[in-house]
Amino acid sequence: MRIAVICLLLLMACSRDEEFTPVYNVPEDLQAIVDTFVYEASQRGISLSITNLIIQYSEAVGSVCGSCNSSALSENIQKVITINANTPCWTEPLELENLVFHELGHCVLGRVHNDARLPNGEPKSMMVESNVSLYSPCIYQVDDKPCNNTFKRDYYLDELFNENTPVPPWGE
């Protein structure tokens, strides 16, 4: 009888789930972008407190600009964003912001890729699979005038936090 009780206690002890302790570790140069993400969410009525996030630079992500290990909203998964250390995916700060916001969309908001298009053919969502230049200043000129897409930023942020955002006038 004692042996059966001891075995039962050992089995119960072994089957306990280990308590998950989230880690927050974001490089200093990317912390301002995470802070802006939280601020932009609050401007759209969404209160976020990000305590489960690691952002790291790595050469091991292949040819993609960045990745998130999970778009599941589980609280028991350490969220890890990896930014490609070798691929120059951004030439200016708004492209880097777009990349980090996209990955936070996966890790924090649980969003998956969305390759839908607006009526004018432009991406409907920041969650498009491969575009970090949605709202950044362009590196080319049209008719000797600098190209500038920064006016699109508000729409893409609205859509990031609310998938039912209406089509903007410039997207018709």
C-alpha positions in Angstrom: 0.0 0.0 0.0 2.8 2.5 0.9 4.5 1.7 -2.3 1.3 2.5 -4.3 0.9 5.8 -2.5 4.5 6.7 -3.1 4.2 5.8 -6.8 1.0 7.9 -7.1 2.7 10.9 -5.5 5.7 10.6 -7.8 3.5 10.4 -10.9 1.5 13.4 -9.8 4.8 15.4 -9.1 6.2 14.4 -12.6 3.0 15.4 -14.4 2.8 19.0 -13.1 3.4 21.6 -15.7 6.3 23.8 -15.1 5.3 27.3 -14.5 6.0 29.6 -17.5 7.9 32.7 -16.8 7.9 35.1 -19.7 11.1 37.0 -20.6 11.2 40.6 -22.0 14.5 41.4 -23.8 14.4 44.0 -26.6 17.5 45.6 -28.0 17.8 49.3 -27.1 17.7 50.4 -30.7 14.3 48.7 -31.2 12.7 49.6 -27.9 11.4 52.9 -29.2 9.6 51.0 -32.0 7.9 48.7 -29.5 6.9 51.7 -27.4 5.4 53.3 -30.6 3.5 50.1 -31.3 2.0 50.2 -27.8 1.2 53.9 -28.2 -0.4 53.4 -31.6 -2.6 50.6 -30.2 -3.7 52.9 -27.3 -4.6 55.6 -29.9 -7.0 53.1 -31.4 -8.5 52.0 -28.1 -6.4 48.9 -27.5 -4.5 48.6 -24.2 -1.4 46.5 -24.5 1.2 45.5 -22.0 4.0 43.6 -23.6 5.9 41.5 -21.1 6.5 38.4 -23.1 8.9 39.3 -25.9 12.4 38.7 -27.0 13.7 40.5 -30.1 17.0 39.4 -31.5 19.2 40.0 -34.5 20.4 36.8 -36.2 22.0 35.6 -39.4 20.0 32.3 -39.1 16.7 33.4 -40.6 17.7 32.9 -44.2 16.5 35.4 -46.8 13.5 36.7 -44.9 13.7 40.1 -43.2 12.3 38.9 -39.9 10.2 36.3 -38.2 8.1 35.6 -35.2 8.0 32.2 -33.6 4.3 32.1 -33.1 1.1 33.9 -34.0 -0.8 31.9 -31.3 -2.1 34.2 -28.6 -1.1 31.7 -25.9 0.3 33.2 -22.7 2.5 30.1 -22.2 4.7 30.6 -25.3 7.8 32.8 -25.2 7.4 35.2 -28.1 10.6 35.7 -30.1 11.1 38.0 -33.0 14.2 37.5 -35.1 15.4 40.3 -37.3 17.8 39.3 -40.1 21.2 40.7 -39.3 22.6 40.3 -42.8 19.8 41.3 -45.2 19.4 45.1 -45.7 15.6 45.0 -45.6 15.3 48.6 -44.7 17.1 51.8 -45.8 15.3 54.2 -43.6 13.6 54.2 -40.1 9.9 53.8 -41.3 10.8 50.6 -43.2 12.3 49.2 -40.0 9.2 50.3 -38.1 7.0 48.5 -40.7 9.0 45.3 -40.3 8.9 45.3 -36.5 5.2 46.2 -36.4 4.5 43.4 -38.9 6.3 40.9 -36.6 4.6 42.3 -33.5 1.3 41.8 -35.4 2.1 38.1 -35.4 3.6 37.8 -31.9 1.4 40.2 -30.0 -1.9 40.6 -32.0 -2.0 37.0 -33.3 -2.3 38.2 -36.9 -1.4 35.9 -39.8 -0.2 37.0 -43.3 -2.8 38.8 -45.4 -1.9 39.1 -49.1 -5.3 40.7 -50.1 -5.2 43.8 -52.2 -7.0 47.1 -52.2 -9.0 48.0 -55.3 -6.0 50.0 -56.7 -3.7 46.9 -56.3 -1.7 48.0 -53.3 -1.5 45.7 -50.2 -4.6 45.8 -48.0 -2.6 45.1 -44.9 0.7 45.6 -43.2 0.5 41.8 -42.7 1.3 41.3 -46.4 4.0 38.7 -46.6 6.9 40.7 -47.9 6.8 44.5 -48.1 8.4 46.8 -45.6 8.0 49.9 -47.8 4.2 50.4 -47.4 4.4 53.8 -45.9 8.0 54.9 -46.1 9.4 57.7 -48.2 10.3 56.3 -51.6 13.9 56.2 -52.8 12.9 57.2 -56.3 11.4 60.4 -57.8 8.4 60.8 -60.1 8.4 63.8 -62.5 11.3 65.3 -60.6 9.2 65.3 -57.3 10.2 63.2 -54.3 7.9 60.2 -53.8 6.4 60.0 -50.3 4.1 57.4 -49.0 4.1 58.5 -45.4 0.4 59.6 -45.7 -0.5 55.9 -45.9 0.9 55.1 -42.4 -2.4 55.9 -40.5 -4.4 53.6 -42.7 -1.9 50.7 -42.3 -1.8 51.2 -38.6 -5.6 51.3 -38.4 -5.8 48.1 -40.3 -3.1 46.4 -38.2 -5.2 46.9 -35.1 -8.6 46.5 -36.8 -8.8 44.2 -39.9 -12.2 45.7 -40.8 -10.8 49.1 -41.5 -12.5 50.6 -44.6 -10.6 51.2 -47.8 -9.0 54.6 -47.8 -9.6 57.0 -50.7 -6.1 56.6 -52.0 -6.7 52.8 -52.2 -9.7 53.0 -54.6 
